[in-house]
Amino acid sequence: MKVYKGTAEVEVRDRRLKTIIAYDGSGKQLLAEAATGHVRCPGRGFSQCSDCAEGCSESMTLNVRDAAVVSHAPLGCMTDVSAQNVRERSTAEIQGAPPARARIISSNIQEKDTVYGAAQKLRAAIREADRRFRPKTIFVLSSCAAGIIGEDIESISSEMESELGYPVVPVYCEGFKSKTWSSGFDAGYHAILRKLVPPPRKTQPDLVNMFNFQDKDVFTDLFKRIGLRINLVLPMTTTIKNIAQLSEAACSAHICETLATYIAASLEELYGVPEVKTPPPYGLDWTDRWLREIGRLTHREEAVEQVIAEERERIAAELADLRAQLAGKTIYIVAGDTYAYNLANLVKDLGLQVVGLNMLHHDLHPDTAEQAYLLQEFTAAQGDMQRVSVCNKQPYRIVKLLRELQPDFVVVRHPGLTSFGTKVGIPTILETDANASSGYEGVLNMGRRLLRGLRSHRFTETVARHARLPYSHWWLNEGQLYPGRTAATVAAEAEEGREKIG
């Protein structure tokens, strides 16, 4: 089945990947149920918080330095722009690029516009973005309000493109269309593929597409040692030129399947740019596999083996010391679907025991059968993970899980989630920079941060003594989210609460 279908909108993950946002059980049970298309989703009658697909598309399109963004939405949909400004400035500083502000304008849809339409407001916002920012392209993000009233952003974008003389790119990222915000990543990349990636004029055999988050660049110097150049896509230094080269690269790599498998698979399908289909570079074994596959696709096997040997030798002494200090400690991980497995694979190299994973969503299968399916990879290598939970940022469940499991550490991927562990007295590490833990140096970085967290136990204990959680005694203390589960109870739960996916 084709991944890229050439339609104006990408198919949302709920249908394309059969994404779920609710599950409690073991990894093997989730694998077994995913294979049948039937997954138990008990206990999700209440949702405390989540995110929006438009926010994911916004964060991606704002990363293109010579582009501007028009959010065709009520003003409230831009509440994250101040944070985007902070992230853009800090990322630019880390990467040695000139600072820049977020280049975004809201069309400011109001109540009367939902009755009479907001097409003129959108045209005015696009013209203002052109006047203010002088970009090389403008992304137009649709919103729930625009989608519900049926705003024709496709025709308006085409009309304004003719007027301005450069691409005006519609991005269909209405939050109500998907129960998982990660569909916004796909929407942004689909728009880029439709409008900004031309067929290749030539193949650049030393160029590797690197789909990344807006974090420090830890790959350019490493790849130089292999004789490769990086075409960085998503960091704040991305340009229209970077995007135009996507079809000319020797291969496409990424650090997160949730983020980038759609565009990587589409580039392979459309232009023959092979995707690196191994797990991402987290943990020593996965980093070895990732680099070796890049070496195979670019015909640089010997150089890769030399780099692997040098890096393994370089980190050996400090890694042994970190293992000695952390051996036997337990850890609980809260992160996006595949990134949770990335971190779980990494911390095993430090001698830690993962007592549970909380994924913010879970795709029941990847975009293509050849892509790495990390649940399967992790289970095959590490055995069954007994405590796997899927919930989209639901504090009432995460707090209860942490009180029940009492790990030595919690690692969370997203800002705002750190308070959950701290309030119940557990040192919590924020994995806000996705690159900080990647590769060989990333294993050391994680170990160093965990040791710092261990030394802060008095602070954490003090916070926990004074914190007042908003949940009832009944919820916090009665019953377990992971009681003893037998084959009979699993069968009974499946019969009672089974949800058909797709």
C-alpha positions in Angstrom: 0.0 0.0 0.0 1.3 3.5 -0.9 2.4 5.7 2.0 2.2 9.0 0.1 -1.1 9.3 -1.7 -0.8 12.8 -3.2 -4.0 14.1 -1.6 -4.3 17.5 -0.1 -4.4 16.0 3.4 -2.5 13.2 4.9 -4.5 10.4 6.5 -4.5 10.8 10.3 -2.7 8.3 12.5 -5.9 7.0 13.9 -6.7 5.4 10.6 -3.3 5.1 9.0 -1.4 3.6 11.9 -4.4 2.5 14.1 -3.1 4.8 16.9 -4.4 4.3 20.4 -4.2 6.6 23.5 -5.3 4.1 26.2 -3.8 0.9 27.4 -2.6 -0.8 30.6 -0.9 -4.1 30.6 2.3 -5.8 29.4 4.3 -5.3 26.3 3.8 -8.8 25.0 0.0 -8.5 25.5 0.0 -5.2 23.6 2.0 -6.9 20.8 -0.5 -9.8 20.7 -3.5 -7.5 20.6 -2.0 -5.1 18.1 -1.5 -8.1 15.7 -5.3 -8.8 15.8 -6.4 -5.2 15.6 -8.3 -5.5 18.8 -6.8 -3.7 21.9 -8.3 -3.4 25.4 -8.7 0.3 26.4 -10.2 0.2 29.9 -10.6 3.1 32.3 -10.5 6.1 30.0 -13.8 7.8 30.7 -12.1 11.0 31.7 -9.3 13.1 30.0 -7.5 15.7 32.1 -5.2 17.2 29.5 -3.7 16.6 26.0 -2.2 18.5 23.1 -3.3 19.7 19.7 -2.1 18.6 16.2 -1.9 22.2 15.1 0.7 22.9 17.8 2.9 20.1 16.3 2.5 21.5 12.8 3.2 25.0 14.1 6.4 23.9 15.9 7.7 22.3 12.7 6.9 25.0 10.2 8.3 27.7 12.5 11.6 25.8 12.3 12.0 26.8 8.7 14.2 29.9 9.0 13.2 31.7 5.8 9.5 30.9 6.0 6.6 32.5 7.8 3.5 31.0 9.3 -0.2 32.1 9.2 -2.4 30.4 11.8 -5.9 30.6 10.4 -7.5 30.3 13.9 -8.8 32.2 16.9 -6.1 34.0 18.7 -6.1 31.5 21.6 -4.5 28.9 19.3 -1.3 30.9 19.4 -0.8 30.8 23.1 2.4 28.8 22.7 4.1 31.3 20.5 6.0 33.0 23.4 7.5 29.6 24.3 8.3 29.0 20.6 10.3 32.3 20.7 12.2 31.1 23.7 13.0 27.7 22.1 14.0 29.3 18.8 16.4 31.7 20.5 17.9 29.1 22.7 18.3 26.5 19.9 19.8 29.1 17.6 22.3 30.0 20.3 23.2 26.3 20.9 23.7 25.8 17.1 25.7 29.0 16.6 23.1 30.5 14.4 21.9 34.2 14.5 18.9 34.5 16.8 15.5 35.1 15.2 12.0 35.5 16.5 9.0 33.3 15.7 7.6 34.5 12.3 3.9 33.8 12.8 0.6 35.8 12.4 -2.9 34.8 13.5 -5.9 35.6 11.3 -7.8 36.0 14.5 -11.1 34.1 13.7 -13.9 35.4 15.9 -17.4 34.4 16.6 -19.0 36.4 13.7 -16.4 34.9 11.3 -17.7 31.4 12.1 -21.0 32.6 10.6 -19.9 34.8 7.7 -16.6 33.3 6.9 -13.0 34.5 7.4 -11.5 34.3 3.9 -10.8 38.0 3.8 -9.1 37.8 7.1 -6.9 35.0 5.9 -5.9 37.0 2.7 -5.0 40.0 4.9 -3.0 37.9 7.3 -1.0 36.3 4.4 -0.3 39.8 3.0 0.8 41.1 6.4 3.1 38.1 6.8 4.7 38.9 3.4 5.1 42.6 4.3 6.5 42.0 7.8 8.8 39.0 7.2 9.6 38.9 3.5 9.8 35.1 3.5 10.5 32.6 0.8 7.3 30.7 1.6 4.3 31.0 3.8 2.7 28.1 5.6 -1.1 28.4 6.3 -2.2 26.3 9.2 -5.8 25.3 9.4 -7.5 25.1 12.8 -10.5 23.5 14.4 -12.5 26.7 13.8 -11.4 26.9 10.2 -12.1 23.3 9.5 -15.5 23.2 11.1 -16.8 26.2 9.1 -15.2 24.8 5.9 -12.7 27.5 5.1 -11.2 26.8 1.6 -7.5 27.4 2.5 -6.5 25.4 -0.5 -8.0 27.8 -3.0 -6.9 30.9 -1.0 -3.4 29.6 -0.7 -3.2 29.0 -4.5 -4.6 32.5 -5.2 -2.1 34.2 -2.8 0.7 32.2 -4.3 0.0 33.6 -7.7 -0.2 37.1 -6.2 3.1 36.9 -4.1 5.1 34.8 -6.5 6.4 32.2 -4.1 4.9 29.1 -2.4 1.9 29.5 0.0 1.5 26.1 1.5 -1.7 24.9 3.2 -1.3 22.6 6.2 -4.4 20.6 7.3 -3.8 20.1 11.0 -7.2 20.6 12.6 -7.1 19.2 16.1 -10.5 17.6 16.1 -9.6 15.2 13.3 -7.2 13.0 15.3 -7.1 11.9 18.9 -3.3 12.1 18.9 -1.4 15.3 18.4 1.4 13.5 16.5 -0.8 13.6 13.4 0.3 17.3 13.3 3.9 16.1 12.5 2.6 14.2 9.5 0.4 17.1 8.3 3.4 19.4 8.3 5.7 17.0 6.5 2.9 16.1 4.0 2.5 19.8 3.1 6.3 20.2 2.7 6.4 17.1 0.3 3.5 18.4 -1.7 4.7 21.9 -2.3 8.5 22.3 -1.5 10.3 19.1 -2.5 11.1 19.0 -6.2 12.3 15.8 -8.0 16.1 15.4 -7.7 18.3 17.0 -10.3 21.1 14.7 -9.1 22.0 12.4 -6.2 24.5 13.7 -3.6 26.2 10.5 -2.4 27.7 12.1 0.7 24.4 13.8 1.9 22.3 12.3 4.6 18.8 13.7 5.5 18.6 14.0 9.3 15.1 14.6 10.6 15.5 16.0 14.1 14.0 18.1 16.9 14.8 21.7 17.6 17.8 20.8 19.8 21.6 20.8 19.7 23.3 19.4 16.6 25.3 16.4 17.8 25.5 14.7 14.4 27.4 17.0 12.0 30.9 16.4 13.6 30.2 12.7 14.0 29.2 12.3 10.4 32.2 14.3 9.2 34.4 11.5 10.5 32.6 9.1 8.2 32.9 11.4 5.2 29.2 12.5 5.2 27.4 15.8 5.2 24.1 16.3 7.2 21.0 17.9 5.7 19.5 19.0 9.0 15.7 19.2 8.8 13.6 20.6 11.7 16.3 22.4 13.8 16.0 26.2 13.7 18.7 26.4 11.0 16.5 24.6 8.4 16.0 26.6 5.2 14.0 26.2 2.0 17.3 25.1 0.4 17.6 22.3 2.9 14.1 21.1 2.1 14.7 21.3 -1.6 17.6 18.9 -1.2 15.6 16.2 0.5 15.1 14.2 -2.7 18.8 14.3 -3.6 20.2 12.7 -0.4 21.9 9.3 -0.2 19.6 8.2 2.6 17.2 9.5 5.3 17.8 9.0 9.0 15.9 10.2 12.1 16.0 10.0 15.9 12.3 9.4 16.4 9.9 7.2 14.5 6.9 9.2 15.7 8.4 12.4 14.2 9.8 11.3 10.9 8.9 7.8 9.5 6.1 9.3 7.3 8.4 11.7 5.4 11.3 9.2 5.3 9.0 6.5 3.9 7.5 8.9 1.4 10.9 10.1 0.2 11.9 6.5 -0.5 8.6 5.8 -2.3 8.6 9.0 -4.4 12.3 9.6 -5.1 14.2 6.4 -4.2 15.9 8.0 -1.2 16.4 4.9 1.2 15.2 5.2 4.8 17.4 4.0 7.6 15.0 1.4 9.0 16.9 0.4 12.2 16.0 1.7 15.7 17.3 5.2 16.5 20.7 5.8 18.1 19.8 5.4 21.7 21.9 3.0 23.7 25.1 1.4 22.5 23.6 -1.5 20.5 21.0 0.6 18.7 23.6 3.3 17.9 25.9 0.7 16.4 23.1 -0.7 14.3 22.0 2.8 13.1 25.5 3.8 12.1 26.2 0.5 10.3 23.1 0.9 8.3 24.0 4.4 7.3 27.5 3.1 6.4 25.9 0.4 4.2 23.6 2.7 2.4 26.4 5.2 1.7 29.2 2.6 1.1 31.3 3.7 4.1 31.3 0.5 6.1 35.0 0.7 7.1 34.8 4.3 8.2 31.8 3.5 10.4 33.5 0.5 12.0 36.4 2.7 12.9 34.2 5.4 14.5 32.3 2.8 16.5 35.5 1.3 17.8 36.9 4.8 18.7 33.7 5.9 20.4 33.3 2.7 22.4 36.9 3.0 23.7 36.5 6.7 24.5 33.5 6.3 26.8 34.5 3.0 28.3 36.1 4.2 31.6 33.4 6.8 32.5 30.6 4.4 31.5 32.0 1.7 33.9 32.1 4.3 36.7 28.5 5.4 36.0 27.3 1.7 36.0 29.0 1.1 39.3 27.1 4.0 40.9 23.7 3.4 39.3 23.6 -0.4 39.2 20.3 -1.8 40.6 18.5 1.5 40.6 15.0 1.5 39.1 13.5 4.0 36.6 10.1 4.8 35.2 9.9 6.6 31.7 7.1 8.9 30.5 7.6 9.9 26.8 6.1 9.8 23.4 5.4 6.4 21.8 8.7 5.4 20.3 10.9 7.8 22.4 9.9 5.9 25.5 11.5 2.8 24.0 14.6 4.8 23.0 15.2 5.9 26.6 14.4 2.4 27.9 17.0 0.9 25.6 19.5 3.5 26.7 19.3 3.2 30.5 20.0 -0.5 30.4 23.6 0.4 29.4 23.8 2.2 32.8 22.7 -0.8 34.7 19.2 0.5 35.6 16.0 -1.6 35.7 13.0 -0.1 33.9 10.0 -0.8 36.0 7.5 0.7 33.6 6.8 2.8 30.5 4.1 5.4 30.0 3.7 6.3 26.3 1.6 9.3 25.3 0.2 7.3 22.4 0.9 4.1 20.6 0.9 3.3 16.9 -0.2 -0.3 16.4 2.0 -0.6 13.3 4.6 1.5 11.4 4.1 3.1 8.0 5.8 0.2 6.2 6.5 -3.3 7.2 10.2 -2.8 6.8 10.4 0.0 9.4 11.6 -0.8 12.9 8.7 -1.5 15.3 10.2 -0.5 18.6 7.7 -2.4 20.8 8.7 -5.6 19.0 12.4 -4.7 18.9 12.5 -3.9 22.6 10.5 -7.0 23.7 12.7 -9.3 21.6 15.9 -7.9 23.1 14.9 -7.1 26.7 12.0 -9.5 27.4 8.4 -8.6 28.4 7.8 -5.2 30.0 5.1 -6.0 32.6 4.0 -2.4 33.2 3.2 -0.6 29.9 0.7 2.3 30.0 -0.6 4.4 27.2 -2.2 7.7 28.2 -2.0 11.1 26.6 -0.6 13.2 29.4 -3.1 12.3 32.1 -1.6 13.3 35.5 -4.3 11.6 37.5 -3.1 8.2 36.1 0.7 9.0 36.1 0.7 10.2 39.7 -1.1 7.0 40.8 1.3 4.8 38.9 4.4 6.5 40.4 3.0 6.2 44.0 2.3 2.5 43.3 5.7 1.7 41.7 8.0 4.0 43.7 11.0 3.9 41.3 14.3 5.5 42.1 14.1 7.9 39.1 11.5 9.2 36.7 12.5 10.4 33.2 10.0 12.6 31.3 10.3 13.9 27.7 8.0 16.9 27.9 8.1 20.1 30.0 5.5 20.3 32.7 5.5 16.5 33.5 8.5 16.8 35.9 6.2 17.9 38.7 4.4 14.6 38.8 7.5 12.7 40.0 8.8 15.5 42.2 5.5 15.9 44.1 5.5 12.2 45.1 9.2 12.4 46.2 11.0 10.8 43.2 13.9 12.5 41.5 12.7 13.5 38.0 14.9 14.1 34.9 13.6 16.3 32.1 14.7 15.0 28.7 13.8 18.2 26.9 16.8 18.0 24.5 16.2 14.9 22.5 19.7 14.9 21.2 21.3 15.0 24.6 20.9 11.3 25.1 21.5 10.1 21.5 24.7 8.3 20.4 27.6 7.2 22.6 28.0 10.5 24.4 24.3 10.4 25.1 24.6 7.4 27.4 27.1 9.3 29.5 25.0 12.4 29.5 22.0 10.5 30.9 24.2 8.8 33.5 25.5 12.2 34.7 22.0 13.7 34.9 20.8 10.7 36.9 23.6 11.1 39.4 22.7 14.8 39.8 19.1 13.8 40.4 20.2 11.3 43.0 22.1 14.0 44.9 19.0 16.2 44.9 16.9 13.7 46.9 16.6 16.1 49.9 15.0 18.8 47.7 12.6 16.2 46.2 11.7 14.9 49.6 11.0 18.4 50.9 8.7 19.2 47.9 6.8 15.9 48.4 6.2 16.7 52.1 4.6 20.0 51.3 2.9 19.2 48.0 -0.9 18.9 48.0 -2.2 16.7 45.2 -5.7 17.5 43.9 -6.8 13.8 43.9 -9.0 12.1 46.4 -7.8 9.6 49.0 -9.9 7.0 47.3 -8.2 7.4 43.9 -4.7 7.6 45.3 -4.9 4.7 47.7 -7.7 2.3 46.7 -6.9 -0.4 44.2 -4.0 -0.8 41.8 -3.6 0.1 38.1 -1.5 -3.1 37.8 -3.0 -5.7 40.0 -2.0 -9.4 39.7 -3.3 -10.4 36.2 -3.9 -14.0 35.2 -4.9 -15.4 31.8 -8.5 -15.5 33.1 -8.6 -11.8 34.1 -7.0 -10.8 30.8 -9.6 -12.7 28.9 -12.4 -11.3 31.0 -11.1 -7.7 30.5 -10.8 -8.2 26.8 -14.3 -9.5 26.6 -15.7 -6.7 28.7 -13.7 -3.7 27.4 -12.4 -4.6 24.0 -12.3 -1.8 21.4 -12.1 -2.5 17.8 -9.4 -0.4 16.1 -10.0 0.5 12.5 
